[in-house]
Amino acid sequence: MLCVRRPEEKSIRRLAAAFVCVLVLVAAARPARGEDRILVQGLADAEIWNTDAESELLSRDAGDTASLGRLRLWAAGDFMNRLQGFALGRVEGGRGTDEGRTDVHLEQAYLRYSFAAPKRLVLQAGKLILPYGNFSRRYFSNANPLIGSPANYQISYPLGIQLSGAASRFDFMAAIVDGPLTRQAYDSDPERSLRPALSAGITPVTGIRIAGYFTRGAYLDRIAELWLLPGKELGDYHEKSVGADLQVSRGHFELNGELTQTRLEVPAAGHVSGRIWYVEPKYTFSPRWYAALRWERGWLPDANWIWATLWSAEQSRVQDLEAGAGFRIGPRFLVKTTYRTEIGNPEGGAQPQGHALALQFSFGFDVNSWFERPR
């Protein structure tokens, strides 16, 4: 009997090998002085989930109480003046994961070059984080005030090259990446093709930033090539996303928000558009206690394959609220609990109302400190 290695197994092996290679390169960088040392740090998460069994958005482990464990480890160091290397890997497992199994991922691995002053430019190339949007900069558990994530986000790590910079109150980002950047159907193995990702922001006063972004490119999974009409290719169908995000900080109050408009070209079914937004206020009562919520509404567009070469252009309603509180036990140890619920279809549809109750423990650590001599 032939034994065929699954694509995800090959992917895990490649990602693990790449992560090791980058760590070796960082470790081989010339010895640096003081603050230029090689940094190795990590973040460990443990979660417990209790959800209903009906919701497509919120359900985990068919509604049974489920646990999840996650470990992120990253390394950074200087190769030479203004040239740095960075690698970040993740191990995640437990019945509370999306697939209910243990996965290993290389999330990021890139080189960064910082231009000399007075230029405020940074060039990055490699496996990058989603290069725009409000939530992608704070999806780690010690930065995300809640436990869940917005419905229109599927954090991705495309290969690409990115230039970012700032001048006075303005900032910008321009990137070329090879993968879809928003959450769409059939995205487990998306078509790899180059696409632009652009964003620009302004900080009119201290504590307020407003930004906009744009991207366009192919989005369908490679398996969808079997379901296209003769003469059509995956690259013939594009997603186009434009959006805006907001950051406000005043004293103990923070507010984040984002609005995204996405248009999909659907095989043999025309196109479909959807708009979704969220607002996320947070208030810190003391150095240890805070409370936060995220209110999200809108429509997610979807290219739905039916049979053979038959597709439909559809929308799914999103209307949910997540609220919770966090308590910082120590500088690196954070405990959070949240409750999230789907509020239902205001037009009176039969959409079930889902819920999710979660408890999360997050602990950050510095591997370097384990080997430092006492002073």
Secondary structure by P-SEA (a helix, b strand, c coil): cbbbbcaaaaaaaaaaaaaaaaaaaaaacccccccccccccbbbbbbbbbbbccccccccccccbbbbbbbbbbbbbbccccbbbbbbbbbbbcccccccbbbbbccccbbbbbbccccbbbbbbcccccccccccccccccccccccccccccbbbbbbbbbbbcccccccccccccccccccccccccbbbbbbbbbccccccccccccccccccccccccccccccccccccccbbbbbbbbbbbbcccbbbbbbbbbbbbbccccccccccccbbbbbbbcccccccbbbbbbbbbbbbccccccbbbbbbbbbbbccccccccccccbbbbbbccccccccccccbbbbbbbbbbbbbbbbccccccccc
